[in-house]
Amino acid sequence: MNAEEAEAASRMFRALGDPVRLRLFSAVASHEAGETCVCDIPDVGVSPPTVSHHLKKLKEAGLLTSERRGTWVYYRVEPSVLAAMGTILTGPGEA
């Protein structure tokens, strides 16, 4: 892993270091349709503005993308993220 890859991985895992963010990321990543409306994200024990704050941090870290449809925002995991996580955790060629 070179320095640039390490920096990107650090940013990604730092964002997931918060338990609320980890739960939100898991909720989006595990949704069957590949995306989920913010209105369908399960209660994670914080207020809606705090959920929005954490989703913004996940987007800034490059973990999620979003699309506004009417009054709702739909979130999906950035396509390369899960593969990159697997490669980081298991090593190249083993994910």
N, C-alpha and C positions, 0 to 999 in steps of 0.2 A: 504494500500500500504506500503510495507516494504521499507527500505532504498535502497536496490539494485534495486527494481522496480522503485523507484523515480529517481534514478540516470539514469537509462536507458531511462525513459520517458523524463527527462530533456535534455539529449543528443539529443533525437529525435526532441523535440520541439525547441531546440536551433538551430538545423540545418534548421528547417522550418521557423525560425524567420526572415530570409532574404527574401525579396519579390521575388527576382529572383529565389531563390531555391524553394520557395513555388510554383511559376508558373511552374517551371520545373517538380517538383514532381507531380503537378496536371496534367500536360500534359502526363506524363508517366502513372499515375494511371487511367486516363480516357480513354486511348487508347483501342479501342474495342478488339484488338487481345491479350491484356494482356501484350504486350511488344511493344516497339517502337524503331525504329532505330534513332540514333542521327541525321541522315540526315532528319528525318521527324518531329523533334521537332520544333514547331513554333518559330518565332522570338520573343525573350524576351527582345530585346533592348540592348544586350551586344554582344561583339565580340565572335567568336567561341572559342578562348582560355579561355575566361572568363566562357563560358558555360561549358567547360570541367572542369574547376576548381570547379564550383558549383556542377556538377554531382559527382565529386570525393568526395566532402564534404558530399553529400547525401549518397554515398556508405559507407564512413567512419562511418557515424552515424547509419548504418545498415538499412537504408530506401530503398535502391535500390540494385539490383544485376545487373551484366552486363555480356555480352558474345560477344566476338569479332568474327565476321564472315567476312572473307576477310578483306576489308579495313574499314568496318563499325562496330560500336559497337551498340548492342541492349540492351536496359535497360528495367527492369521490377521492379515492387514494390515487395519487400521482402514479401512473402506470409503472414506472421504473423503480418505485420505492421498495416494494416487497422483494423484488429480485435482488436489488442492491443490498437490502438488509440480510437476505439469505447468504449472499456472497461474503459479506463482511463477517457474519457470524460463523460460517462454516468453511470459508476459504474458497478460492476460485476452483471451479469444476466440481464442487461437491454440493451445491445448492439444489 
